[in-house]
Amino acid sequence: MMDRLSGVLAFVQAAEAGSFALAAERMGLSRSAVGKSIARLEERLGTRLFLRTTRSQSLTEDGQVLYERCTRALAELEAAETALDSGRRAPTGRLRVSVPVLFGRHCAAPLLWELARQHPGLEVEISFSDRVADLIEDGFDLAIRVAPLADQAGLTARRLGVQEMVVCAAPAYLAKHGRPKSLDDLEGHEAVVYGRNGVIKQWHFPDGQGGEKRVSPPSRLRMDDLETLADAAVQGAGLAWLPCWLVAERVRDGQLDIVLERERRHGNEIFAVWAQNKHLPSKVRAAIDLLAARIPERLSSAANIPKRRP
């Protein structure tokens, strides 16, 4: 019976993933194990479930019928398990979380490691990527998004906070080129800016009337990695516009100095996102609650960087 169930699970994962290799990755198995499990299922049923070529994979007619019935049955099993799990106190099982690379490394991952330490029965798997993951297609239980949240059917979100953006530079750069005292002064400075695929991100500032002013300071260095951009600013390459949580330690250590303090800007909101579920698994609920409790204090601590002494 266990072998039959494992064959069904492997079959459904392969059908949804579009490949045995991706199904194996999601299940934490080898590709050969998934292939053998599906082969045994096909042999037992006496029919082919997949049409496979070197470039593509698709369900046969019998495979499509089986897939529709299996997904309904597995959904019922998952609903029953989740209903029981929601009453548990301690989260268990594998929790798969997708996080943006830098925010995940600096802010989210340490909290998720803490969650794993608190609950010995919990396995935490974190994927670091700036690509917006499809939670259902990619098999994630939870994702963190640092961006305006687009409407997506079947998903639920909880706001974790908002990041503040500051203009900063190395003390040596400011000693040589002077400190900008207004946004107009930016025209006389060099900047290191974020750019990707030929598109340079403008700097946004409040205009004092409830709107915003966008600035494109002169720049010869453009990068699509914020960490490297911050390092360039530390080396005196120019002014940089960066999240407080990224530059806080560099400011406290004296490597960077904040300028245009009054022009601080609230950047993107940060959300935890998960698939809608009538009964939220305890492992997902525990992660969301911890992130919602601790991310705001991390953002607040980073935003309250000591000001430069005159």
Residue, then its C-alpha position, 0 to 999 in steps of 0.5 A: m500500500m505504501d508503495r502504491l501511494s508513493g507511486v501516486l504522489a510521484f505521478v502527480q508531482a511529475a504531471e504538475a512539474g512537467s518533468f521527472a527531474l523537477a518532481a524529484e527535486r520537490m519530493g527530495l528524491s533522486r530522479s531515478a527513484v521517481g522514474k522507477s516509482i512511476a514505472r511500477l505504477e504504470e506496470r500495475l495499471g497496465t497502461r502508459l501514463f506519460l508520453r515522453t520525448t527528449r524534449s517534452q513530457s505530456l500525459t496520455e489520455d489514461g494519464q489525464v483521467l488518473y491525474e484528475r482523480c488522484t488530485r481530488a483524492l490527495a486534496e481530500l487527504e491534505a484537507a483532513e491532515t491539515a484540519l488535524d494539524s491545525g489543532r497541534r501546538a508544535p509545528t512539524g514536517r517540512l516547511r518550504v519558504s521562498v525569500p528575496v536574496l538579500f532581505g532573506r539573508h539579512c532579515a528573514a533567514p535568521l528568524l526561520w533558523e530560530l523557528a527550526r531550533q524551537h521545534p525539533g520536529l520541523e524541517v525548514e527549506i529556504s530558497f533564495s531568489d529574486r524571482v517571484a515564485d509561483l507558490i503552488e507550481d513551485g511547491f512553496d508553503l510560504a513566500i516573502r515579497v518586498a514589492p507592491l503586491a499584485d492581485q493573485a487568485g488563491l493567495t493570502a498575504r500578511r503585511l510584515g512592515v515597510q522598509e525605509m530608504v536612505v542616501c548614504a556615502a563613505p565619510a572619505y567621499l563626503a570629505k572630498h566632495g562635500r555633503p549634499k544639503s538638498l535634492d538639487d545638490l545631487e546633480g553635483h555628485e557622483a552616485v552608484v545606482y541600481g540598474r537591471n536590463g538597461v533600466i536604472k531605478q530612480w530615487h524616490f523622495p517625499d515632496g512635502q505635499g503628500g506626493e513624491k519627487r523622483v531623482s536620477p543622479p549622475s552615475r557611472l557605476r550601475m549594478d543589479d546587486l544591492e550588496t555590491l552597490a553598498d560595498a562600492a559606496v563604502q569604497g568611496a564610489g559615490l552616493a547610494w540610495l539603499p534600504c536601512w536594513l542593509v546599511a545599518e551596520r555599515v553606518r554604525d561602524g562608521q563605514l557609511d554616513i547618512v545624508l539628506e536625513r529629512e528626505r528619508r523615504h519609505g520604500n516597498e511594503i513587505f509581505a508574507v504570502w501563502a496559498q489560501n487554505k481553510h485550515l492553515p497548517s501549524k508549521v505555516r502559521a508558526a512561521i507567519d506569526l514569528l515573521a510578523a512579530r519580529i520583522p517589524e522590530r528588525l526594520s525599526s532597529a535598522a531605521n533608527i540608525p544613530k545620526r552622524r555627529p556634527 
